[in-house]
């Protein structure tokens, strides 16, 4: 599936609930660059690995002035439990009805154990300090992905 957003376009703004009871508005984070990654669900093995990989690299992202956000369909309350259990330092956003992920091309038809299903299409978006989409990754393998994103930022 091709992304609904494209490199060079302004990132569609959103305000979504996050763990901790607050919300995040994408445009309010400017001029910081943002790495936004989508994942299936809190606590599942592959998704947990991806979240933990980004979490482990948070100090390096922060040193570059980059905000890292995780996004799934899980509720903010479920994110609270997951973040507390795993000791996470990044915001986990909730897109319960998947509207934002659909608009960004990160939710749709995919193969899951040989069946076509509707679900989260694991994706990572780099939004530059001006609010434009600077890079898009469609993620097939989680292992090493967070490091790949960090390496891209370091040039």
C-alpha positions as CSV (number, residue, x, y, z in Angstrom):
1,X,0.0,0.0,0.0
2,X,1.3,3.5,-0.8
3,X,1.3,6.1,1.9
4,X,-1.5,8.6,2.1
5,X,1.1,11.2,3.0
6,X,4.0,11.9,0.8
7,X,7.5,13.3,1.4
8,X,7.6,17.0,1.1
9,X,4.0,17.7,2.1
10,X,2.9,19.3,5.3
11,X,2.1,16.7,7.9
12,X,-1.6,16.6,8.6
13,X,-2.1,18.0,12.0
14,X,-3.7,16.0,14.8
15,X,-4.5,16.1,18.5
16,X,-4.6,12.7,20.1
17,X,-4.8,11.5,23.7
18,X,-1.7,10.0,25.2
19,X,-0.6,8.1,28.2
20,X,-0.6,10.1,31.4
21,X,-4.0,11.7,30.7
22,X,-2.8,14.6,28.4
23,X,-3.0,15.0,24.7
24,X,-0.5,15.8,22.0
25,X,-1.0,18.2,19.1
26,X,1.6,17.6,16.4
27,X,1.9,21.3,15.3
28,X,2.6,22.3,18.9
29,X,5.9,20.4,18.8
30,X,7.4,22.7,16.2
31,X,10.2,23.5,15.6
32,X,11.4,20.2,16.9
33,X,11.6,17.4,14.4
34,X,9.3,14.4,15.2
35,X,9.6,10.7,14.7
36,X,6.2,9.1,14.7
37,X,6.0,5.3,14.6
38,X,2.9,3.2,14.4
39,X,2.6,-0.2,15.9
40,X,-0.1,-2.8,16.4
41,X,-0.7,-3.2,20.1
42,X,0.9,-2.7,23.5
43,X,2.4,-5.9,25.0
44,X,2.6,-8.0,21.9
45,X,6.1,-9.4,21.3
46,X,7.1,-7.6,18.1
47,X,5.5,-4.3,19.0
48,X,7.1,-4.4,22.4
49,X,10.5,-5.0,20.8
50,X,9.9,-2.0,18.5
51,X,8.8,0.3,21.3
52,X,11.7,-0.8,23.5
53,X,14.2,-0.2,20.7
54,X,13.0,3.4,20.3
55,X,12.9,3.9,24.0
56,X,16.5,2.7,24.4
57,X,17.6,5.3,21.8
58,X,15.6,8.2,23.3
59,X,18.7,9.9,24.8
60,X,20.3,9.9,21.3
61,X,17.1,11.2,19.6
62,X,16.8,13.9,22.4
63,X,20.4,14.9,21.8
64,X,19.4,15.7,18.2
65,X,16.4,17.7,19.4
66,X,14.0,15.0,18.1
67,X,10.7,14.1,19.7
68,X,9.7,10.4,19.5
69,X,6.0,9.4,19.5
70,X,4.5,5.9,19.4
71,X,1.0,5.5,18.0
72,X,-1.4,2.6,18.2
73,X,-5.2,1.9,18.5
74,X,-4.8,1.1,22.2
75,X,-6.5,3.3,24.7
76,X,-4.6,5.9,26.7
77,X,-5.4,3.8,29.8
78,X,-3.8,0.8,28.2
79,X,-0.8,2.9,27.2
80,X,-0.5,4.1,30.9
81,X,-0.2,0.5,32.1
82,X,2.3,-0.5,29.3
83,X,4.4,2.6,29.8
84,X,4.6,2.1,33.5
85,X,5.4,-1.6,33.2
86,X,8.1,-1.0,30.6
87,X,9.6,2.2,32.0
88,X,9.0,4.2,28.8
89,X,10.1,7.8,28.4
90,X,8.2,8.6,25.2
91,X,4.5,9.6,24.7
92,X,2.3,6.8,23.4
93,X,-0.6,8.2,21.5
94,X,-4.1,6.6,21.1
95,X,-5.9,6.5,17.8
96,X,-8.8,4.2,18.9
97,X,-10.8,4.7,15.7
98,X,-7.7,4.6,13.5
99,X,-8.8,7.8,11.6
100,X,-5.4,9.4,11.9
101,X,-3.5,6.3,10.9
102,X,-5.9,5.8,7.9
103,X,-5.3,9.4,6.8
104,X,-1.5,8.9,7.0
105,X,-1.6,5.5,5.2
106,X,-0.7,3.5,8.3
107,X,-3.9,1.5,8.6
108,X,-5.5,-0.7,6.0
109,X,-5.5,-4.1,4.4
110,X,-2.6,-6.5,5.2
111,X,-1.8,-10.2,5.3
112,X,-1.9,-11.6,8.8
113,X,-1.1,-15.3,9.1
114,X,-2.2,-15.8,5.4
115,X,-5.5,-13.9,5.8
116,X,-6.3,-10.4,4.5
117,X,-7.3,-8.3,7.5
118,X,-7.6,-4.6,8.3
119,X,-5.0,-3.4,10.7
120,X,-2.1,-1.2,11.5
121,X,0.5,-1.0,8.8
122,X,3.8,-0.6,10.7
123,X,5.2,2.7,9.6
124,X,7.5,5.5,10.7
125,X,7.3,9.1,9.7
126,X,9.9,11.8,10.1
127,X,8.4,15.2,10.3
128,X,10.9,18.1,10.1
129,X,10.9,21.2,12.2
130,X,8.8,23.1,9.7
131,X,6.1,20.4,9.9
132,X,6.8,18.7,6.5
133,X,7.1,14.9,6.0
134,X,10.8,14.4,5.5
135,X,11.0,10.6,5.3
136,X,8.6,7.6,5.4
137,X,9.6,4.0,6.3
138,X,7.2,1.1,5.7
139,X,8.5,-1.3,8.3
140,X,8.9,-5.0,7.5
141,X,11.5,-5.9,10.1
142,X,11.5,-4.3,13.5
143,X,15.0,-5.4,14.5
144,X,17.3,-2.5,13.8
145,X,14.6,-0.2,12.6
146,X,15.0,2.4,15.4
147,X,18.7,2.5,14.9
148,X,18.1,2.9,11.1
149,X,15.9,6.0,11.8
150,X,18.5,7.4,14.2
151,X,21.3,6.9,11.6
152,X,19.2,8.7,9.0
153,X,18.8,11.6,11.3
154,X,22.5,11.7,12.0
155,X,23.2,11.8,8.2
